[in-house]
Amino acid sequence: MTTKAIINGTVYTPVEKIESGVVLISGNKIQAVGRQGQVNPPKDAEIFDAGGMSIAPGFIDVHTHGMMGHDTMGKGLAEVIPALPAYGVTSFLAGTLTYPRPEVMEGLREMAAILACPPAGANCLGIHLEGPHLSPKRPGMATADWVYPLSDLDFADYQQAAGGYIKMITFAPEEGQAMQAIPALVAGGVIPVIGHSDASYEQVAQAVKLGLNHATHTYNAMRPLQHREPGVLGAVMHLDQIYAELIADGVHVHPVAMDILIRVKGLEKVVLVSDSAPFAGLPEGEYEWERKPIFVKNGRCQLADGTLAGAYATLDAGVRNLVNLLGLSLEKALIPATRSAADSLGLPHKGRLEPGCDADIVLLDSEIRPAATFVGGNLAWKR
């Protein structure tokens, strides 16, 4: 087995910064990480010179709906998988959208067929089912007539159609009997996620006791924090068990609100997500999604009434914004896009540049833009 070595770069593990660093790769795993001279590539190693760039764990996006005209819900997933490494993403969950039940089932079947034999590219870790089990009071861009409460039987049908690939489900726990479904989700290895919810603080706390530990796009489409009713946002900030997703595109959340969330939760409990729409990266114009006209202009994807419809920015832009808008160091800005995301999924072998971890790596230039991406030790993309 040929050893690969990435040399001559600053390594971010991301908890440690190593100048003049070296990363040794054996197969699909990281073999060693350290300073040049302390870690020496074998003579027959395949050398990749980072040219002074940053060497970081590959980004993990647990919430994306696609890009460049391709929707992750259905056959477009096959186009998204090879496209993501260009944005530094090495692992992701493929998002769904709210449609009538038969269309959701068909989309899940198409996604399952692709995941059974995926193309080369980013590693799709499974499906993030966002809807149709949302609050009609907080639907976001979803059609309120198509949302309804979660039940055990509903989810079992969806999981069967998805071939068992559903790993996360966003839902409103206060609706119907949804709260009662949480223990079964946890037992089945599915992460229950609160989102598009109008729950009270007490209802969120009850859901957390049952196993809920993740929140979809914090601040957006959730009951806000008020001093007499903390709501969903207050619960997300206050309850340590909850990982809080954050869209750091500068559109969905004001930079000050981003900073508040990070200060309250800590970087270890904030998960950077793109929530990118299928139109991310496309020219400005009018498109269609969920049978609605979508207008892309000035870095926003929105409905005619101004409601945001996913994000135009990709995950790498979120990392840059944490540095450029909030003033975080790159070392800190990488944590919610790598280690925290992996931890939220229960994957300690991802999101880190440490011996034994998956060799998912991105090289970033001085402007924090991806220059090369390795997935499972193989070069998946190079600028």
Secondary structure, 3 states (H helix, E strand, C coil): CCEEEEEEEEEECCCCEEEEEEEEEECCEEEEEEEECCECCCCCCEEEECCCCEEEECEEEEEECEECCEECCCCCHHHHHHHHHHHCEEEEEEECCCCCHHHHHHHHHHHHHHHHCCCCCCEEEEEEEECCCCCCCCCCCCCHHHCCCCCHHHHHHHHHHCCCCEEEEEECCCCCCHHHHHHHHHHCCCEEEECCECCCHHHHHHHHHHCCCEECCCCCCECCCCCCCCHHHHHHHHCCCCEEEEECCCCCCCHHHHHHHHHHHCHHHEEEECCECCCCCCCCEEEEECCEEEEEECCEEECCCCCEEEECCCHHHHHHHHHHCCCCCHHHHHHHHCHHHHHHCCCCCCCCCCCCCECCEEEECCCCCEEEEEECCEEEEEC
